[in-house]
Amino acid sequence: MDEFILIFRHEDGLKVASPEQIQAWMKQTMDWIGGIAAQNKFSGGNGLPFADSKVVWHNNVVTNGPFGDIKETIGGYVIVKADSIDEAVGFAKGCPVLQGDGNSVEVRKIAKRDGIH
Amino acid sequence: MEQPDLLPHLFRTEYRKITSVLCKLFGIDHLETAEDIASDTFLAAFETWTYKGIPANPTAWLYAVAKNKAKNHFSRNATFTDKIVQQVKDSTPLEIEIDLSDQNIMDCQLQMLFALCHPAISTEAQIGLSLRILCGFGIDEIATAFLTNKETINKRLFRAKEKLRTEKVQIEFPGEDEIDKRLDTVVTTLYLLFSEGYYSESQNEILRKDLCLEAMRLVYMLVDNEQTNKPYVCALLSLMCFHSSRFDARKNDNGEIVLYEDQDDSLWNHELITKGVYFLHKASQGSKISRYHLEANIAYWYTIKTDTSEKWENILQLYNKLLQIEYSPIAALNRTYALSKANGKHEAIKEAEKLNLTSNHYYFALLGELYTGIDDKQAIQNFKQAIKLAKTESDKHLIQKKIDKICK
């Protein structure tokens, strides 16, 4: 069994949603994660709030937030256990982030610390 | 004797105290000696009280006799004395002080609990030893509770005692830095001890209830002690209160399980529910949310019989969180049931089919339940599969009733 990280990319993280909309997304996300956990395939995860974020550039130039020059932002991630990339992609397909036009979920295998990978 | 229940009652409450205090004094190497002296004390009580009547203060009588027996043991057994008395500071054999004050009894029992739930000992053996030494259960009672024979239990306890010896486990309170880790093991053992009573297949109802009560008593002991009164310990006690509040309602007169929705809630113990709420409040200090917090919260919502969307949404989210920190098949199935109540049966069916718990009869029972009213043919098929996998007659009977209801 391998571990895969599902990285949520938002096309525009500054878009403002209504509290009701946020509430609905939260429930969908919690239900989606609960569904993965119910299959004993959940390893971890977190949301990445936009507040208090900086970007450090070449030559240690620091800018505020991941916004501005980069439009696309990472909103969070979960780590799942899966037998194959296809199974991990199956989990990603249910991710509520994908309801937003232009948003994406990147699926990446996590290297095992076994000295080979 | 005038009071036939007195001696068994005293055995339950006093045996563990005498054993703990003596064993603390002698060291874990001599756990059996401590047990023997405690047993001898009760034998003496039986022999004496039968003819002379029960003394005015039976507990004081037992303590006095236990003290004498311990002192006799010291003076009689030279090797024992040589070895032990070196360890018992500032004492000579005949002046040995045996402190049976309430405070010392409580301390010794707590320390004993930590010793018996030492991580070096298998969980099964921890439970067995705790039942024997801290709950005063007989070997055959433990065997009945575990659905096995006396021989197996005797062997298991013997090996565990050996382990306590070879690991040189001390009967003491763990240090500040170690207490959280050790308390974790103790709490897990008590949780399993309770579950053993609550979910046991054993037909002995009184024994099963006793097991639950004893587990609660030991948790209460932890809550009562400043160093072990942690929020998650309160959460566990709260969970146990909520569960046991339904003890009388969850089985019918034939010993068959009564499903939650069919339970007569007038049989629920409201005093225990109130206690559960009280300890849940106590548990909500601090920032760490343990599995016991989540399970106690779920159990709280189950004490509200009326179906509301708020109730099921809360239960669903609690299960979502619980599964992330502690997966179990039963939590996965319960989560899916809550999902059907909160988000509808169609979504729940889709999620249920992903669970893949195809060797678990509850899995097919859940699918049967979800398909009922949506696709009755599928429902019956799943219920039939559940019957095939169910282990007990009462479970099979219960599922058959579901099929009969559809076919009506």
Interface residues (C-beta under 8 A of the other chain):
Chain A: K27 M30 D31 I33 G34 G35 A37 A38 Q39 N40 F42
Chain B: E313 L316 Q317 Y319 N320 K321 L323 Q324 Y327 A331 A332 R335 T336 L339 N343 E351 K354 L355 N356
